[in-house]
Amino acid sequence: MCKANPESQIPHPESNTTGTVLFGEKRSSGGEILVWLPSPIGDAVLCTPALRAIRKHFKSCKISFFATPVVRCVLSPYSFNDKWLEQSNENPFALAKKLKEHKFTYAILFKNSFASALAIYLAGIPSRIGYAREGRGLLLTDKLYPPKLPSGKFKPISMIDYYLAIASWLGCETTGRNLELLIDPQEEQQLCGKLPQVLNPDGLLVVIVPGGAYGPSKCWGSVRFAQTADWLITNYNATVVISVGPETLEKQIAKEICNSSKHKLINLAEMPISLGELKALFSIAELVISNDTGPRHIAIALGRKVITLFGPNNPAWTDTGYENEIQIIGNVHCAPCSKPKCKKSEHICMEAITVEMVCEAAKELLENNRRQATVLSQQEFIETSNLSSSEAKESFFIDREYQTALNESGLTSIEEIFSFDAAKKLTKSNLARFRTRLQFEIDSPQLPSSTTVFMKRYDRPPVFVQLRNWLSHHNRRSNALREFEAAKKLTAAGINTPKVISYGEQWSTMFEERSFIITEKIPDAESLERKLPDCFNGPATTENLKLRRNFIVQSAAFIRKFHETTYRHRDLYFSHIFYSDTGEFYLIDLARVFGPIILRRRFQIKDIAQVYYSAPGKHFSETDRMRFYMAYAGQSKLTKKDKIFIRKVINKAERMARHDIRHGRVVPFAG
């Protein structure tokens, strides 16, 4: 059920042979063992495979668990120890005095603190094993070293394997990685008395865990949790329980979720239950949806179906390989940061996780059709970088899903990209000489069908063009990277764009030599310039008029949402707005997208003027154009400021029209 940890990630042990009787000798010949458990709830549960292995190996030893009252409550009842000792404070000297009374022969430290090592050293316990970290190596007789990255930081490995490494060093059999917890029958009875409504629900029982003791950076939005709860109630007649801790912040989160939901939810902040009763509740739930926090591990240990939402923390630290869990990861550019509180203006890692992603994962688990263990909120690109010479730097990025298809097409390097000609060339009169556009098909067993893609190549763009772009975009980026970053940020903001499947660049010492970007064709969509929805064709029936008005309002909302990102588009004509058969809008030609620091209002007027200009007069009346603006502005009555804005838009469109008329071109909005 659970996957094994790669051998290369197992921490390296070392014995201190300076005189004491070590764990390495007479390991199972009797004696008293102290096992100091980690204090976070999640870590304590992740420790259970190691505790099970130690109990099985040291059958003739008396094993005492030392832990906080909360950890004892979570792990009880338990069969892996003979006695519990509760940790009442953090003072190593007071703790040493208490432990010394029990005359332990061995101490196993799963807790990583310096104070815990000092306490068992001062208690005079002869053999002491743990990780040599936090400056405590000299206090241990047997020590292990966790693997590190070249940067010196700890390498992310599952805490299950981290703890099992200690058991393995002691000679224990460590093949079992499944988490394990038991339920106290008395706690079950108490739960029945407190929450009788959860025992025989009409539909499914779902528990939502929206808090996190680690910090607010792990928390998904309250409104999104509420929307997910509503979807579960509507589609599965679910009884939804909101489980939070006793802290004021968590109680507030629960209140926000309940207030935002359209249905009645059970709020445990208003009817508190004990940790033992919470375990009993989890044990009867069909689904648990949780942030990356301790109760998630309780649900896994009890064999529940689980959806876990990851943002700032690396999932590798708590990986269990559990077959009934789906992890949804906000894999944005700044994650994982491991910070308790997000320092950015927008909490983009958790915001990248959508309600639709969570609901789809719930559907897969509830219908026993889990398709993948991990869902990424953004694409995962494989990077290949090298220095092709002392002067030119190359980088090449491929969406993992398309790697085989591009390899089979021979597109694996910058040189192959720029020599590739097995494609349809897309040319137009105003295309710069350093730009080429190609259309071709790719195919591989990994893709459901043959896929049409478009490639843009920028070959030695003039220096003045690069300088102008750097100035307008406020950074030194290649043409392709600039387009990729715009697509990524717009997609994260909910703006549909063509899917990028590969991009790369080559630089000289200072300037861009070449760059490229490959995007997937938007499925079942056309630009508004080529094709408007069918409701614009034929007679103006009541139904068609209703559909037209709805289309106008939706298009205005799409452009307003785009402008709310603070981006603007130098060519926001109908030719660059696509509309799909499913009613979705898309924005293309993202090389023209930029974020002005000054004159933002001026470029907003220009964008709306371009939309106004390219909307065909034969289909869009002045009333339609006013309806568009009212929806765009989000109000029902024009203000003086609105009237000034509209006048500027019309003036701009008329200047564009006079320019086109002088050059013999048709003016779309004039009909």
Sequence and secondary structure as in RCSB ss.txt:
>XXXX:A:sequence
MCKANPESQIPHPESNTTGTVLFGEKRSSGGEILVWLPSPIGDAVLCTPALRAIRKHFKSCKISFFATPVVRCVL
SPYSFNDKWLEQSNENPFALAKKLKEHKFTYAILFKNSFASALAIYLAGIPSRIGYAREGRGLLLTDKLYPPKLP
SGKFKPISMIDYYLAIASWLGCETTGRNLELLIDPQEEQQLCGKLPQVLNPDGLLVVIVPGGAYGPSKCWGSVRF
AQTADWLITNYNATVVISVGPETLEKQIAKEICNSSKHKLINLAEMPISLGELKALFSIAELVISNDTGPRHIAI
ALGRKVITLFGPNNPAWTDTGYENEIQIIGNVHCAPCSKPKCKKSEHICMEAITVEMVCEAAKELLENNRRQATV
LSQQEFIETSNLSSSEAKESFFIDREYQTALNESGLTSIEEIFSFDAAKKLTKSNLARFRTRLQFEIDSPQLPSS
TTVFMKRYDRPPVFVQLRNWLSHHNRRSNALREFEAAKKLTAAGINTPKVISYGEQWSTMFEERSFIITEKIPDA
ESLERKLPDCFNGPATTENLKLRRNFIVQSAAFIRKFHETTYRHRDLYFSHIFYSDTGEFYLIDLARVFGPIILR
RRFQIKDIAQVYYSAPGKHFSETDRMRFYMAYAGQSKLTKKDKIFIRKVINKAERMARHDIRHGRVVPFAG
>XXXX:A:secstr
      GGGS EEEE  SSS  TTSSTTS  EEEEE  SSHHHHHHTHHHHHHHHHH TTSEEEEEE HHHHHHH
 S SS SEEEE     HHHHHHHHHTT  SEEEE S  HHHHHHHHHTT SEEEEE  TT GGG SEEEE  B T
TSSB    HHHHHHHHHHHTT             HHHHHHHHHH GGGTS SS EEEEE   TT GGG   HHHH
HHHHHHHHHHH  EEEE   SSHHHHHHHHHHHHH SS  EETTTS   HHHHHHHHHT SEEEEESSHHHHHHH
HTT  EEEEESSS GGGG    TTEEEEE   TT     SS  SSS HHHHTS HHHHHHHHHHHHTT    SEE
ESS  EEEEEEESSSS EEEEEEEGGGHHHHHHTT  SHHHHHH   SEE   TT  TTEEEEEEEE  TTSSS 
EEEEEEEEES  HHHHHHHHHHHTS   HHHHHHHHHHHHHHTT     EEEEEEEE SSSEEEEEEEEE  TTE
EETTT   GGGSS   HHHHHHHHHHHHHHHHHHHHHHHTT EETT SGGGEEEETTS EEE  GGGEE  SS H
HHHHHHHHHHHHHHS TTT  HHHHHHHHHHHHT SS  HHHHHHHHHHHHHHHHHHHHHHHTT   GGG 
